[in-house]
Amino acid sequence: MNFIKTFLAALLAFVVGNIVILMFSLIMLVVFASVIGSGSSASVVPKMKGSSVLVINLKDGITDAPITSPFVTDGLGSVHINNSMTILQAVSAVESAATDSRIKGIYINVGYMGSISLANMEELRNALEVFRYSGKFIISYADNYSQSGYYLSSVADRIYLNPEGAIDWRGIASDVIFYKGLLDKLDIHAEIIRHGSFKAAVEPFMLDRMSPENREQMNMMLNSIWDVILSDISESRGIDKQVLSAYASDLTINSPEIAYDSGMIDGILYEDQVIDMLGRLAEGYETIGSAEITDDVASEEEWVDGNDIDDATEENQDGEYGIAAYETEDTVGYGKLVDAEHADSEVLAGDDVLTDSSDYSVNTTDFEVAGSISPQPAMISLSDYAKSIRISRTGQGSKHKIAIVYADGEIIAGDSRNGMIGGNTIASKLKSARDDENVKAVVLRVNSPGGSMTGSELIWREVELTRQKKPVIVSMGDMAASGGYYISCPADMILSDRVTLTGSIGVFSLMFDVGDALQKNLGITVDVVKTNPSADLGSGFRRISGFERQFLQKQVNEAYSTFVSHVADGRNMTVDDVDAIGSGRVWSGVDAERIGLVDGFGGIVDAVELAAQRGGAEADYTVWEVIKTPDNISTIVRLLLGTEQIKLNPLLGKSFRYYNTVMNMLDAKNGVQARMPYDIELM
């Protein structure tokens, strides 16, 4: 009887417990759905005031392609709602802000940035360069500037730094991890078959340092990218490139004062002071520039840095108030410039009010303090502002569409999964765009180090078929190398960023023999029964024979021949010309344009505009991103049931990327591979 009671009590507890868990799950489902709904693209965008400042801080990062999962991680396993935006959204928002009368200027604060590639940084910076032509201001501030953050911020009219801040300025580098020594210690033998002396993807498993060929291409790539960064900053800041490079070599920029004296920043302020300045700028109490005030009457020539006394004169003749900034040895101030006929009581409040004589020259004896007003600026984040922007020429929903297909990630055979692009999935999207009569042209955005040769061939075929029916423009992101270039080469036009990594026309095959490692280190042995001599080829428990090596080398050589032929056909080059720049060699966008692998420089917005022009819809089109729209409710249900995978960065951090790359390279389904040498991170 006691047993029955105990059993029934346990059964009741089990049932009640499961009911509680089910109810809790349902409650969490509703809560998550409501939170995600509020954070989705349909969320309410804050109302903008008439004088607003657009804020770029990039803390949520900028991605190449839309993230279809509503969840992201902070790197420690904590999952939260995805608030990142794509580079297309970011650039389109900056372009729209240039003509939006409510936006008075842009405030850049890159003290902390989320994930953003250097290529996307270049595209955003180019958009900000164009924004400056609108006449609106761009102000930058950071407690500390990273090199990439300073590169973006250098486009600003003024750059400010915290009094205790710093600029990280030391040049760029890229390191490569080699595993050969570890494999030798573990008695693991790498079976490597490749075509091309520059195809360095397998070098970490066969060498303990870079080969001369790999070092040559790495030096060329890094110097090309560094030159782009130096050239852009030099043009914006008026500092010679060689001087900037010397600053990095000598680690010169080691304090805010030296940064100011060297011309890399315009002032040393706290953020609250910069916010006050933004308020004055947004309300029209200040202009970008300064005027020299002396005891003598100042001539028009003494007005410098963008303050035009003639413009102020013309405005005052019409009874309006001109705006000016001034500086003396003792103080820097801002105020309304008025003529002698206007009494001080008529002057709108500013920091310091300047009056002038009838000929509109300025004298220090004629100014008096009218009180200090620093209105708090109305601010809207770039991500919030981007949500209100519709990417179209009509502003309504045109029936003419420019389709964007994203190839973002490593290429695998089969369907896309876990951040990797499947050949079947991308091929299906291209076919959908090709068969849609309203689609006038297709943009293929490629951000991929390559991967499976089979997956790349499937995508290549669909690009080729689509090109025969309507224009196809490839837009390259941070990298479009090896398989990434394989799928790009048949397009009508290829645009890249100057810092894009591309080329890497080469293939390889990689296997490991762990038989000795298991026997010597763990005492594990493997025996086999087979019908034919090579039935266990690729099992990983024995060395390959000379005959098998010849067989695999023939496969690799044929794959390379196919790759080179595709590039030759797509780029109107000879096979010999492609082979001369191939052999697995990686090129920067600058060099790729020089040797004919790309047609010109431009970002994804440029590619869309070019596609619309080629498709005859430049005056009337809407952008269609061919993506799977996330179903938030279904995602949460799958999450609760354990069937939804959320990609988390483990505590290993960046090291996990190396592990992931190796595991994908060893995936037997990928076979012969067209892959970048390794993931390159510019430090």
C-alpha positions as CSV (number, residue, x, y, z in Angstrom):
1,M,0.0,0.0,0.0
2,N,2.8,2.4,0.9
3,F,4.4,1.6,-2.5
4,I,1.1,2.5,-4.3
5,K,0.8,5.8,-2.3
6,T,4.4,6.7,-3.1
7,F,3.9,5.8,-6.7
8,L,0.6,7.8,-7.1
9,A,2.2,10.8,-5.3
10,A,5.2,10.7,-7.6
11,L,2.9,10.3,-10.6
12,L,0.8,13.3,-9.5
13,A,3.9,15.4,-8.9
14,F,5.1,14.5,-12.4
15,V,1.8,15.5,-14.0
16,V,1.5,18.7,-12.0
17,G,5.1,19.6,-12.7
18,N,4.7,19.1,-16.4
19,I,1.5,21.2,-16.4
20,V,3.4,24.0,-14.6
21,I,6.2,23.8,-17.1
22,L,3.7,23.9,-19.9
23,M,1.9,27.0,-18.5
24,F,5.2,28.7,-17.8
25,S,6.3,28.0,-21.4
26,L,3.1,29.5,-22.8
27,I,3.4,32.6,-20.6
28,M,7.0,33.0,-21.8
29,L,5.8,32.5,-25.4
30,V,3.4,35.4,-25.1
31,V,6.0,37.6,-23.4
32,F,8.6,36.8,-26.0
33,A,6.2,37.4,-28.8
34,S,5.2,40.8,-27.5
35,V,8.9,41.8,-27.0
36,I,9.9,40.6,-30.4
37,G,6.9,42.3,-32.0
38,S,7.9,45.6,-30.4
39,G,11.5,45.1,-31.7
40,S,10.6,44.1,-35.2
41,S,10.6,46.2,-38.3
42,A,7.0,47.1,-37.5
43,S,8.0,48.7,-34.3
44,V,7.2,52.3,-33.6
45,V,9.9,54.7,-34.7
46,P,10.3,57.6,-32.3
47,K,8.7,60.8,-33.6
48,M,11.2,63.3,-35.0
49,K,11.3,66.9,-34.1
50,G,11.9,69.7,-36.7
51,S,15.6,70.0,-35.7
52,S,17.0,66.6,-35.1
53,V,20.5,65.1,-35.1
54,L,21.1,61.6,-36.6
55,V,23.2,59.5,-34.2
56,I,25.7,56.9,-35.6
57,N,27.1,54.8,-32.8
58,L,27.1,51.3,-34.4
59,K,26.8,49.5,-31.0
60,D,24.4,47.0,-32.5
61,G,26.7,46.5,-35.5
62,I,26.1,46.5,-39.2
63,T,25.6,43.2,-41.1
64,D,26.1,42.4,-44.7
65,A,22.8,40.5,-45.1
66,P,19.6,40.6,-43.0
67,I,19.7,38.4,-39.9
68,T,16.6,36.3,-40.2
69,S,16.7,35.1,-36.6
70,P,15.2,37.5,-34.1
71,F,17.8,36.5,-31.5
72,V,21.5,37.4,-31.1
73,T,24.0,36.8,-28.3
74,D,26.3,39.1,-26.4
75,G,29.1,36.5,-26.6
76,L,28.6,35.0,-23.1
77,G,25.5,33.0,-23.9
78,S,23.0,35.7,-23.1
79,V,20.4,35.9,-25.8
80,H,18.6,39.2,-26.6
81,I,16.6,40.8,-29.4
82,N,18.4,41.5,-32.7
83,N,18.6,45.2,-33.3
84,S,21.4,45.2,-36.0
85,M,20.9,46.7,-39.4
86,T,22.3,45.9,-42.8
87,I,24.7,48.1,-44.7
88,L,21.9,48.7,-47.3
89,Q,19.7,50.1,-44.6
90,A,22.5,52.2,-43.1
91,V,23.7,53.8,-46.3
92,S,20.1,54.4,-47.5
93,A,19.3,56.1,-44.2
94,V,22.3,58.5,-44.5
95,E,21.4,59.3,-48.1
96,S,17.8,60.1,-47.0
97,A,19.0,62.2,-44.2
98,A,20.8,64.5,-46.6
99,T,17.5,65.7,-48.1
100,D,15.4,65.4,-44.9
101,S,14.7,68.9,-43.6
102,R,14.1,67.5,-40.1
103,I,17.7,66.2,-39.9
104,K,20.1,69.1,-39.3
105,G,23.3,67.0,-39.0
106,I,25.0,63.8,-37.9
107,Y,26.7,62.9,-34.7
108,I,29.2,60.0,-34.8
109,N,30.2,58.3,-31.5
110,V,32.2,55.2,-32.1
111,G,33.6,54.7,-28.6
112,Y,32.0,51.2,-28.7
113,M,31.1,49.4,-31.9
114,G,29.5,46.1,-32.6
115,S,30.5,43.8,-35.4
116,I,31.1,45.7,-38.7
117,S,33.6,44.8,-41.4
118,L,36.1,47.2,-42.9
119,A,34.4,47.0,-46.3
120,N,31.1,48.0,-44.7
121,M,32.9,50.8,-42.9
122,E,34.2,52.0,-46.2
123,E,30.7,52.0,-47.7
124,L,29.2,53.9,-44.8
125,R,32.1,56.4,-44.9
126,N,31.6,57.0,-48.6
127,A,27.9,57.7,-47.9
128,L,28.9,60.3,-45.2
129,E,31.3,61.9,-47.7
130,V,28.3,62.5,-50.0
131,F,26.2,63.7,-47.1
132,R,28.6,66.5,-46.5
133,Y,27.7,68.0,-49.8
134,S,24.2,68.8,-48.3
135,G,25.8,71.5,-46.2
136,K,24.8,69.8,-43.0
137,F,27.3,69.2,-40.2
138,I,29.0,66.0,-39.1
139,I,30.5,66.0,-35.6
140,S,32.4,63.1,-34.1
141,Y,33.3,62.3,-30.5
142,A,34.6,59.2,-28.7
143,D,36.1,58.4,-25.3
144,N,38.6,56.3,-27.3
145,Y,39.0,55.8,-31.0
146,S,40.0,52.4,-32.5
147,Q,41.7,52.5,-35.9
148,S,38.6,51.5,-37.8
149,G,36.5,53.9,-35.6
150,Y,38.8,56.8,-36.4
151,Y,38.8,55.9,-40.1
152,L,35.0,56.3,-40.1
153,S,35.1,59.4,-37.9
154,S,37.8,61.2,-40.0
155,V,35.0,62.2,-42.5
156,A,33.5,64.5,-39.9
157,D,33.8,68.3,-39.9
158,R,35.1,68.2,-36.4
159,I,36.6,65.4,-34.3
160,Y,36.6,65.6,-30.5
161,L,38.3,63.3,-27.9
162,N,37.8,62.8,-24.2
163,P,40.6,64.5,-22.1
164,E,41.6,61.1,-20.8
165,G,41.0,59.3,-24.1
166,A,43.3,57.9,-26.8
167,I,43.5,57.1,-30.5
168,D,44.8,53.6,-31.3
169,W,47.1,54.4,-34.2
170,R,49.7,51.7,-35.0
171,G,49.0,50.2,-38.5
172,I,47.3,47.0,-39.4
173,A,48.3,43.4,-39.2
174,S,47.0,39.9,-39.7
175,D,48.2,36.8,-37.9
176,V,47.9,33.2,-39.0
177,I,47.7,30.2,-36.7
178,F,49.6,27.1,-37.8
179,Y,48.8,23.6,-36.5
180,K,51.6,21.5,-38.0
181,G,53.5,21.2,-34.7
182,L,50.4,20.1,-32.9
183,L,49.6,17.5,-35.5
184,D,53.2,16.1,-35.3
185,K,52.9,15.8,-31.5
186,L,49.6,14.0,-31.8
187,D,50.9,11.7,-34.6
188,I,48.2,13.0,-37.0
189,H,49.1,13.1,-40.7
190,A,47.5,15.7,-43.0
191,E,46.7,14.5,-46.5
192,I,46.9,17.6,-48.7
193,I,46.2,17.9,-52.4
194,R,46.1,21.4,-54.0
195,H,46.5,23.4,-57.2
196,G,48.3,26.7,-56.9
197,S,51.4,27.8,-54.9
198,F,49.4,30.7,-53.5
199,K,46.5,28.4,-52.3
200,A,47.4,28.9,-48.6
201,A,44.3,27.4,-47.0
202,V,46.1,24.2,-46.3
203,E,49.4,25.7,-45.2
204,P,48.5,25.8,-41.5
205,F,48.4,21.9,-41.6
206,M,51.7,21.5,-43.6
207,L,54.0,24.3,-42.4
208,D,54.8,26.1,-39.2
209,R,55.1,29.6,-40.9
210,M,54.0,31.4,-44.0
211,S,55.4,30.2,-47.3
212,P,57.2,32.9,-49.4
213,E,54.3,33.0,-51.8
214,N,51.8,33.5,-49.0
215,R,53.9,36.2,-47.3
216,E,54.2,38.0,-50.6
217,Q,50.4,38.1,-51.1
218,M,49.7,39.0,-47.5
219,N,52.2,41.9,-47.6
220,M,50.6,43.2,-50.8
221,M,47.0,42.9,-49.5
222,L,47.7,44.7,-46.2
223,N,49.7,47.5,-47.7
224,S,47.0,48.0,-50.3
225,I,44.3,48.3,-47.6
226,W,46.5,50.5,-45.4
227,D,47.0,52.8,-48.3
228,V,43.3,53.2,-48.8
229,I,42.9,54.1,-45.1
230,L,45.7,56.6,-45.1
231,S,44.6,58.2,-48.4
232,D,41.0,58.7,-47.2
233,I,42.1,60.1,-43.8
234,S,44.8,62.3,-45.5
235,E,42.2,63.8,-47.8
236,S,39.7,64.5,-45.0
237,R,42.2,65.8,-42.4
238,G,44.7,67.5,-44.7
239,I,47.6,65.4,-43.3
240,D,50.2,63.9,-45.6
241,K,50.0,60.1,-46.0
242,Q,53.6,59.6,-45.1
243,V,53.2,61.7,-42.0
244,L,50.2,59.6,-40.9
245,S,52.2,56.4,-41.5
246,A,55.1,57.8,-39.5
247,Y,52.7,58.5,-36.7
248,A,51.8,54.8,-36.7
249,S,55.4,53.6,-36.9
250,D,56.6,55.8,-34.1
251,L,53.5,55.4,-32.0
252,T,53.3,59.2,-31.9
253,I,49.7,59.6,-31.0
254,N,49.9,58.7,-27.3
255,S,47.9,61.5,-25.7
256,P,44.9,63.8,-26.6
257,E,47.2,66.8,-26.6
258,I,49.5,65.3,-29.2
259,A,46.5,64.1,-31.2
260,Y,45.3,67.8,-31.3
261,D,48.7,69.2,-32.1
262,S,49.1,66.7,-35.0
263,G,45.8,67.6,-36.5
264,M,44.1,64.3,-36.0
265,I,41.4,65.9,-33.8
266,D,39.9,69.3,-33.5
267,G,39.4,69.6,-29.8
268,I,39.6,67.9,-26.4
269,L,36.2,67.9,-24.8
270,Y,33.8,65.9,-22.6
271,E,30.7,64.4,-24.3
272,D,28.3,66.7,-22.5
273,Q,30.2,69.7,-24.0
274,V,29.9,68.1,-27.5
275,I,26.1,67.5,-26.9
276,D,25.8,71.2,-26.0
277,M,27.5,72.1,-29.3
278,L,25.1,69.8,-31.2
279,G,22.2,71.6,-29.6
280,R,23.5,75.0,-30.8
281,L,24.2,73.6,-34.3
282,A,20.8,72.0,-34.6
283,E,19.0,75.2,-33.6
284,G,21.2,77.4,-35.8
285,Y,23.1,79.2,-33.0
286,E,26.4,78.1,-34.5
287,T,28.2,77.4,-37.7
288,I,31.1,75.2,-38.5
289,G,34.2,77.5,-38.4
290,S,35.8,80.3,-36.4
291,A,36.5,84.0,-36.7
292,E,39.6,85.8,-35.4
293,I,38.7,88.7,-33.1
294,T,41.3,91.4,-32.3
295,D,41.4,94.8,-30.7
296,D,41.5,96.3,-34.1
297,V,38.6,96.3,-36.5
298,A,38.7,92.9,-38.3
299,S,38.7,92.7,-42.0
300,E,36.7,90.2,-44.0
301,E,39.8,88.2,-44.7
302,E,40.2,87.4,-41.0
303,W,37.1,85.3,-41.0
304,V,38.2,81.7,-41.5
305,D,37.1,78.0,-41.7
306,G,33.8,78.4,-43.5
307,N,32.3,81.6,-41.9
308,D,31.6,83.9,-44.8
309,I,31.2,87.5,-43.8
310,D,29.6,88.3,-47.1
311,D,26.8,85.8,-46.4
312,A,26.3,87.3,-43.0
313,T,26.2,90.8,-44.5
314,E,23.6,89.8,-47.1
315,E,21.4,88.2,-44.4
316,N,21.6,91.3,-42.2
317,Q,20.7,93.6,-45.0
318,D,17.5,91.6,-45.2
319,G,16.8,92.2,-41.5
320,E,17.9,88.6,-40.5
321,Y,20.5,87.6,-38.1
322,G,23.7,86.0,-39.5
323,I,25.4,83.3,-37.5
324,A,29.1,83.2,-36.5
325,A,31.6,81.5,-34.3
326,Y,34.6,83.3,-32.9
327,E,37.7,82.6,-30.9
328,T,40.2,84.8,-29.0
329,E,43.3,83.9,-27.1
330,D,41.2,83.5,-24.0
331,T,37.9,82.0,-25.0
332,V,35.9,80.3,-27.7
333,G,32.3,81.3,-28.1
334,Y,29.4,81.3,-30.4
335,G,26.8,84.0,-31.1
336,K,24.5,85.8,-33.4
337,L,26.2,88.4,-35.7
338,V,24.0,91.5,-36.1
339,D,24.5,95.0,-37.6
340,A,24.6,98.2,-35.6
341,E,20.9,99.0,-36.3
342,H,19.7,96.0,-34.3
343,A,19.6,96.6,-30.6
344,D,20.9,93.9,-28.3
345,S,17.3,93.3,-27.1
346,E,16.4,92.2,-30.6
347,V,19.1,89.6,-30.7
348,L,18.1,85.9,-30.2
349,A,19.9,84.5,-27.2
350,G,23.3,82.9,-27.8
351,D,26.5,82.4,-25.8
352,D,28.0,85.7,-26.6
353,V,26.3,88.3,-28.8
354,L,28.5,90.2,-31.3
355,T,27.5,93.5,-32.8
356,D,29.3,95.1,-35.7
357,S,29.8,98.5,-37.3
358,S,28.0,99.6,-40.4
359,D,30.6,98.0,-42.7
360,Y,30.1,94.6,-40.9
361,S,33.6,94.3,-39.6
362,V,34.0,93.0,-36.1
363,N,35.6,94.7,-33.1
364,T,36.1,93.0,-29.7
365,T,34.9,96.2,-27.9
366,D,31.4,95.7,-29.5
367,F,30.4,92.4,-27.9
368,E,28.6,91.7,-24.7
369,V,27.3,88.6,-23.0
370,A,23.6,87.9,-23.4
371,G,23.5,84.7,-21.5
372,S,24.4,81.1,-22.4
373,I,21.8,78.9,-23.9
374,S,22.7,75.3,-24.9
375,P,19.5,73.6,-26.1
376,Q,19.4,69.8,-25.8
377,P,19.3,68.4,-29.3
378,A,16.6,66.0,-30.4
379,M,18.4,62.8,-31.4
380,I,17.4,59.7,-33.4
381,S,19.5,56.7,-33.9
382,L,20.6,55.5,-37.3
383,S,18.8,52.2,-36.8
384,D,15.5,53.8,-35.8
385,Y,15.7,56.3,-38.6
386,A,16.5,53.4,-41.1
387,K,13.3,51.7,-40.1
388,S,11.3,54.6,-41.6
389,I,13.1,54.6,-44.9
390,R,11.6,52.8,-47.9
391,I,14.2,51.9,-50.5
392,S,12.6,52.9,-53.7
393,R,12.6,55.6,-56.3
394,T,8.9,56.2,-56.2
395,G,8.5,56.2,-52.4
396,Q,5.5,54.0,-52.9
397,G,5.5,50.4,-54.0
398,S,6.5,50.3,-57.6
399,K,5.7,47.1,-59.5
400,H,9.2,47.2,-61.0
401,K,11.6,45.4,-58.6
402,I,15.4,45.1,-58.2
403,A,16.0,41.8,-56.5
404,I,18.8,41.4,-54.0
405,V,20.0,37.9,-53.3
406,Y,22.5,37.6,-50.4
407,A,25.3,35.0,-50.5
408,D,26.7,35.7,-47.0
409,G,28.8,33.0,-45.4
410,E,30.8,29.9,-46.3
411,I,29.4,27.9,-49.2
412,I,28.2,24.4,-48.6
413,A,26.5,21.8,-50.7
414,G,22.7,21.4,-50.1
415,D,20.6,23.8,-48.1
416,S,21.7,26.8,-46.1
417,R,22.2,26.2,-42.3
418,N,23.8,27.8,-39.3
419,G,25.1,30.9,-41.1
420,M,26.4,29.0,-44.1
421,I,25.0,29.4,-47.6
422,G,23.8,26.3,-49.3
423,G,24.1,25.9,-53.0
424,N,20.6,24.7,-53.4
425,T,19.1,27.5,-51.3
426,I,20.9,30.4,-53.2
427,A,20.1,28.7,-56.6
428,S,16.4,28.6,-55.7
429,K,16.4,32.3,-54.8
430,L,18.1,33.2,-58.0
431,K,15.6,31.2,-59.9
432,S,12.7,32.9,-58.1
433,A,14.1,36.3,-59.1
434,R,14.7,35.2,-62.7
435,D,11.2,33.9,-63.1
436,D,9.5,37.0,-61.6
437,E,8.5,39.2,-64.6
438,N,8.4,42.3,-62.3
439,V,12.1,41.8,-61.4
440,K,14.0,44.0,-63.9
441,A,17.5,43.2,-62.6
442,V,19.3,41.2,-59.9
443,V,22.0,42.2,-57.4
444,L,23.9,39.3,-56.0
445,R,25.6,40.5,-52.8
446,V,28.6,38.3,-52.1
447,N,30.3,38.2,-48.8
448,S,32.0,34.7,-48.7
449,P,35.4,33.1,-48.3
450,G,34.1,30.3,-50.6
451,G,33.8,26.6,-49.6
452,S,32.3,23.6,-51.4
453,M,33.1,23.4,-55.1
454,T,29.8,21.6,-55.7
455,G,27.8,24.3,-53.9
456,S,29.7,27.0,-55.8
457,E,29.0,25.3,-59.2
458,L,25.2,25.2,-58.4
459,I,25.1,28.9,-57.7
460,W,27.4,29.7,-60.7
461,R,24.9,27.9,-63.0
462,E,21.9,29.9,-61.7
463,V,23.8,33.2,-62.0
464,E,24.7,32.3,-65.6
465,L,21.1,31.4,-66.4
466,T,19.7,34.5,-64.8
467,R,22.2,36.7,-66.7
468,Q,20.9,35.4,-70.0
469,K,17.4,36.6,-69.1
470,K,18.1,39.9,-67.2
471,P,21.0,42.0,-65.9
472,V,23.0,40.6,-62.9
473,I,25.2,42.9,-60.9
474,V,27.5,41.5,-58.2
475,S,28.2,43.6,-55.2
476,M,31.2,42.3,-53.2
477,G,31.4,42.9,-49.4
478,D,34.3,42.2,-47.1
479,M,35.4,39.2,-49.1
480,A,34.3,37.4,-52.3
481,A,37.2,35.0,-52.7
482,S,37.7,31.5,-54.1
483,G,34.2,30.1,-54.2
484,G,32.9,33.6,-53.5
485,Y,34.6,34.7,-56.7
486,Y,33.5,31.5,-58.5
487,I,29.9,32.5,-58.1
488,S,30.6,36.2,-59.0
489,C,32.5,35.8,-62.3
490,P,29.5,35.3,-64.7
491,A,27.8,38.6,-63.7
492,D,27.4,41.5,-66.2
493,M,29.2,43.8,-63.8
494,I,31.2,43.3,-60.6
495,L,31.6,46.1,-58.1
496,S,33.8,45.8,-55.0
497,D,35.0,48.0,-52.2
498,R,38.7,49.0,-52.3
499,V,39.3,46.9,-49.2
500,T,37.5,43.8,-50.4
501,L,39.5,40.6,-50.5
502,T,38.8,38.7,-53.7
503,G,40.4,36.3,-56.3
504,S,41.9,33.2,-54.6
505,I,41.2,31.3,-57.8
506,G,42.4,27.9,-56.7
507,V,41.1,24.6,-55.2
508,F,42.3,21.9,-52.7
509,S,41.3,18.7,-51.0
510,L,42.1,18.0,-47.3
511,M,42.0,14.8,-45.2
512,F,43.6,13.6,-42.0
513,D,45.0,10.2,-41.0
514,V,44.5,9.7,-37.2
515,G,45.2,6.0,-37.2
516,D,48.7,6.4,-35.6
517,A,47.4,9.0,-33.1
518,L,44.7,6.7,-31.8
519,Q,47.0,3.7,-31.5
520,K,50.0,5.5,-29.9
521,N,48.2,7.8,-27.6
522,L,45.0,5.9,-26.7
523,G,45.7,2.3,-27.6
524,I,42.8,2.3,-30.1
525,T,43.3,0.3,-33.3
526,V,41.0,0.1,-36.3
527,D,40.6,-2.9,-38.6
528,V,38.6,-3.0,-41.9
529,V,37.0,-5.3,-44.3
530,K,36.5,-4.0,-47.9
531,T,35.5,-5.2,-51.3
532,N,37.9,-3.0,-53.2
533,P,41.3,-1.5,-52.4
534,S,40.0,2.1,-52.1
535,A,36.6,1.4,-50.6
536,D,37.8,3.1,-47.3
537,L,39.4,6.1,-49.0
538,G,38.8,9.1,-46.7
539,S,38.0,7.1,-43.6
540,G,40.7,9.0,-41.7
541,F,42.3,5.8,-40.3
542,R,45.1,5.2,-42.8
543,R,47.5,6.9,-45.2
544,I,46.4,7.3,-48.8
545,S,48.3,5.3,-51.4
546,G,50.3,6.8,-54.3
547,F,47.6,5.7,-56.7
548,E,44.9,7.3,-54.6
549,R,46.9,10.5,-54.4
550,Q,47.1,10.6,-58.2
551,F,43.3,10.1,-58.4
552,L,42.7,13.0,-56.0
553,Q,45.2,15.3,-57.7
554,K,43.4,14.7,-61.0
555,Q,40.1,15.7,-59.4
556,V,41.7,18.9,-58.0
557,N,43.3,19.7,-61.3
558,E,40.1,19.3,-63.2
559,A,38.2,21.4,-60.7
560,Y,40.8,24.2,-61.1
561,S,40.5,24.0,-64.9
562,T,36.8,24.4,-64.6
563,F,37.2,27.4,-62.2
564,V,39.7,29.1,-64.6
565,S,37.4,28.5,-67.6
566,H,34.4,30.0,-65.8
567,V,36.4,33.1,-64.9
568,A,37.8,33.4,-68.5
569,D,34.4,33.2,-70.0
570,G,32.8,35.6,-67.5
571,R,35.5,38.2,-67.6
572,N,36.4,38.0,-71.4
573,M,39.9,36.9,-70.6
574,T,42.1,34.0,-71.9
575,V,42.6,30.9,-69.8
576,D,46.4,31.7,-69.6
577,D,45.6,35.3,-68.4
578,V,43.4,33.9,-65.6
579,D,45.9,31.3,-64.6
580,A,48.6,34.0,-64.4
581,I,46.6,35.9,-61.7
582,G,45.1,32.7,-60.2
583,S,47.0,29.8,-58.5
584,G,45.0,30.7,-55.4
585,R,46.3,34.3,-55.1
586,V,44.2,36.7,-53.0
587,W,43.9,40.3,-54.2
588,S,42.6,43.5,-52.6
589,G,39.8,45.3,-54.4
590,V,42.2,48.0,-55.6
591,D,44.5,45.4,-57.3
592,A,41.5,43.3,-58.5
593,E,40.2,46.3,-60.4
594,R,43.7,46.8,-61.9
595,I,44.0,43.2,-63.2
596,G,40.4,43.0,-64.4
597,L,38.7,40.8,-61.8
598,V,36.3,43.6,-60.9
599,D,34.8,46.4,-63.0
600,G,34.9,49.2,-60.5
601,F,34.4,50.4,-56.9
602,G,31.1,50.9,-55.2
603,G,28.8,49.6,-52.5
604,I,25.5,47.8,-52.4
605,V,23.5,51.0,-53.1
606,D,25.7,51.7,-56.1
607,A,25.0,48.2,-57.3
608,V,21.3,48.6,-56.9
609,E,21.3,51.9,-58.9
610,L,23.5,50.3,-61.6
611,A,21.1,47.3,-61.8
612,A,18.1,49.6,-62.1
613,Q,19.8,51.5,-64.9
614,R,20.7,48.3,-66.7
615,G,17.2,47.0,-66.2
616,G,15.5,50.2,-67.5
617,A,13.9,51.0,-64.2
618,E,16.2,53.7,-62.8
619,A,13.3,56.2,-62.4
620,D,10.8,53.8,-60.9
621,Y,11.7,50.8,-58.8
622,T,11.4,49.1,-55.4
623,V,14.1,46.9,-53.8
624,W,13.1,43.3,-53.1
625,E,15.4,41.5,-50.7
626,V,14.9,37.8,-51.4
627,I,15.1,36.5,-47.9
628,K,13.0,34.3,-45.6
629,T,11.0,36.6,-43.3
630,P,11.4,35.3,-39.8
631,D,8.2,34.0,-38.1
632,N,8.8,35.1,-34.5
633,I,6.1,32.9,-33.0
634,S,7.2,29.8,-34.8
635,T,10.8,30.6,-33.9
636,I,9.9,30.7,-30.1
637,V,7.9,27.5,-30.3
638,R,10.9,25.7,-32.0
639,L,13.2,27.3,-29.3
640,L,11.0,25.9,-26.5
641,L,10.9,22.5,-28.2
642,G,14.6,22.5,-28.6
643,T,14.5,22.5,-32.4
644,E,15.7,26.0,-33.0
645,Q,19.4,26.6,-33.0
646,I,20.8,29.9,-31.8
647,K,24.3,30.5,-32.8
648,L,26.2,31.5,-29.7
649,N,29.8,32.6,-29.4
650,P,31.3,30.5,-26.6
651,L,33.8,31.7,-24.1
652,L,36.6,30.8,-26.5
653,G,35.6,33.9,-28.4
654,K,37.6,34.4,-31.5
655,S,39.3,31.1,-31.2
656,F,36.0,29.4,-31.9
657,R,36.1,30.8,-35.4
658,Y,39.3,28.9,-36.1
659,Y,37.7,25.7,-34.9
660,N,34.6,26.3,-37.0
661,T,36.7,26.9,-40.1
662,V,38.7,23.7,-39.7
663,M,35.5,21.6,-39.1
664,N,33.9,23.0,-42.2
665,M,37.1,22.3,-44.2
666,L,37.0,18.7,-43.0
667,D,33.3,18.1,-43.8
668,A,33.5,15.2,-46.2
669,K,30.3,16.4,-48.1
670,N,32.3,19.5,-49.3
671,G,34.8,17.3,-51.2
672,V,37.1,19.5,-53.4
673,Q,37.0,23.0,-52.0
674,A,37.4,26.5,-53.4
675,R,38.1,28.4,-50.1
676,M,40.0,31.5,-48.9
677,P,43.3,30.7,-47.3
678,Y,41.8,31.4,-43.8
679,D,39.7,34.0,-42.1
680,I,41.7,37.2,-42.2
681,E,41.1,39.7,-39.5
682,L,42.8,43.1,-39.7
683,M,43.9,44.1,-36.2
